[in-house]
Amino acid sequence: MGALFASVSVASTVAMLGQRYGYGERIAAMVVVSTLASFVSMGAVLLLWQRMGGF
């Protein structure tokens, strides 16, 4: 279960910090990339978990 939580994006934390320090536009692109990467990583973790008999 820890691997599933580790694969979740931290986009909200990154966005708050970026906005506070004046990097709002740059952070917006990073949030999109990290969200897409989290979909891929969560999918991979769930697929491996299913194949190992975790469900």
C-alpha positions as YAML, in Angstrom:
chain: A
units: angstrom
residues:
- id: 1
  name: MET
  ca: [0.00, 0.00, 0.00]
- id: 2
  name: GLY
  ca: [2.92, 2.34, 0.62]
- id: 3
  name: ALA
  ca: [4.02, 2.08, -3.01]
- id: 4
  name: LEU
  ca: [0.59, 3.26, -4.13]
- id: 5
  name: PHE
  ca: [0.76, 6.35, -1.91]
- id: 6
  name: ALA
  ca: [4.34, 7.03, -3.04]
- id: 7
  name: SER
  ca: [3.22, 7.13, -6.67]
- id: 8
  name: VAL
  ca: [0.63, 9.87, -6.03]
- id: 9
  name: SER
  ca: [1.43, 13.37, -7.23]
- id: 10
  name: VAL
  ca: [2.26, 16.17, -4.80]
- id: 11
  name: ALA
  ca: [0.94, 18.78, -7.20]
- id: 12
  name: SER
  ca: [-1.03, 20.75, -4.64]
- id: 13
  name: THR
  ca: [2.00, 21.25, -2.38]
- id: 14
  name: VAL
  ca: [4.22, 22.25, -5.28]
- id: 15
  name: ALA
  ca: [1.63, 24.69, -6.60]
- id: 16
  name: MET
  ca: [1.21, 26.39, -3.22]
- id: 17
  name: LEU
  ca: [4.94, 26.82, -2.74]
- id: 18
  name: GLY
  ca: [5.49, 28.07, -6.28]
- id: 19
  name: GLN
  ca: [2.73, 30.62, -6.02]
- id: 20
  name: ARG
  ca: [4.06, 31.89, -2.71]
- id: 21
  name: TYR
  ca: [7.51, 32.54, -4.15]
- id: 22
  name: GLY
  ca: [6.36, 34.03, -7.46]
- id: 23
  name: TYR
  ca: [6.90, 31.05, -9.78]
- id: 24
  name: GLY
  ca: [3.22, 30.48, -10.61]
- id: 25
  name: GLU
  ca: [3.54, 30.16, -14.38]
- id: 26
  name: ARG
  ca: [6.62, 27.94, -14.29]
- id: 27
  name: ILE
  ca: [5.06, 25.71, -11.65]
- id: 28
  name: ALA
  ca: [1.87, 25.31, -13.70]
- id: 29
  name: ALA
  ca: [3.79, 23.43, -16.39]
- id: 30
  name: MET
  ca: [5.53, 21.31, -13.79]
- id: 31
  name: VAL
  ca: [2.19, 20.41, -12.19]
- id: 32
  name: VAL
  ca: [0.84, 19.18, -15.53]
- id: 33
  name: VAL
  ca: [3.92, 17.02, -16.11]
- id: 34
  name: SER
  ca: [3.86, 15.62, -12.57]
- id: 35
  name: THR
  ca: [0.15, 14.81, -12.85]
- id: 36
  name: LEU
  ca: [0.70, 12.90, -16.08]
- id: 37
  name: ALA
  ca: [3.66, 11.09, -14.53]
- id: 38
  name: SER
  ca: [1.54, 10.15, -11.52]
- id: 39
  name: PHE
  ca: [-1.09, 8.57, -13.77]
- id: 40
  name: VAL
  ca: [1.61, 6.47, -15.41]
- id: 41
  name: SER
  ca: [3.28, 5.50, -12.14]
- id: 42
  name: MET
  ca: [0.00, 4.66, -10.38]
- id: 43
  name: GLY
  ca: [-1.07, 2.57, -13.36]
- id: 44
  name: ALA
  ca: [2.22, 0.70, -13.29]
- id: 45
  name: VAL
  ca: [2.01, 0.08, -9.54]
- id: 46
  name: LEU
  ca: [-1.58, -1.18, -9.80]
- id: 47
  name: LEU
  ca: [-0.72, -3.41, -12.75]
- id: 48
  name: LEU
  ca: [2.23, -4.96, -10.92]
- id: 49
  name: TRP
  ca: [0.15, -5.33, -7.79]
- id: 50
  name: GLN
  ca: [-2.58, -7.14, -9.73]
- id: 51
  name: ARG
  ca: [-0.08, -9.48, -11.41]
- id: 52
  name: MET
  ca: [1.45, -10.36, -8.07]
- id: 53
  name: GLY
  ca: [-1.97, -11.36, -6.72]
- id: 54
  name: GLY
  ca: [-2.54, -8.30, -4.57]
- id: 55
  name: PHE
  ca: [-6.20, -7.78, -5.42]
...
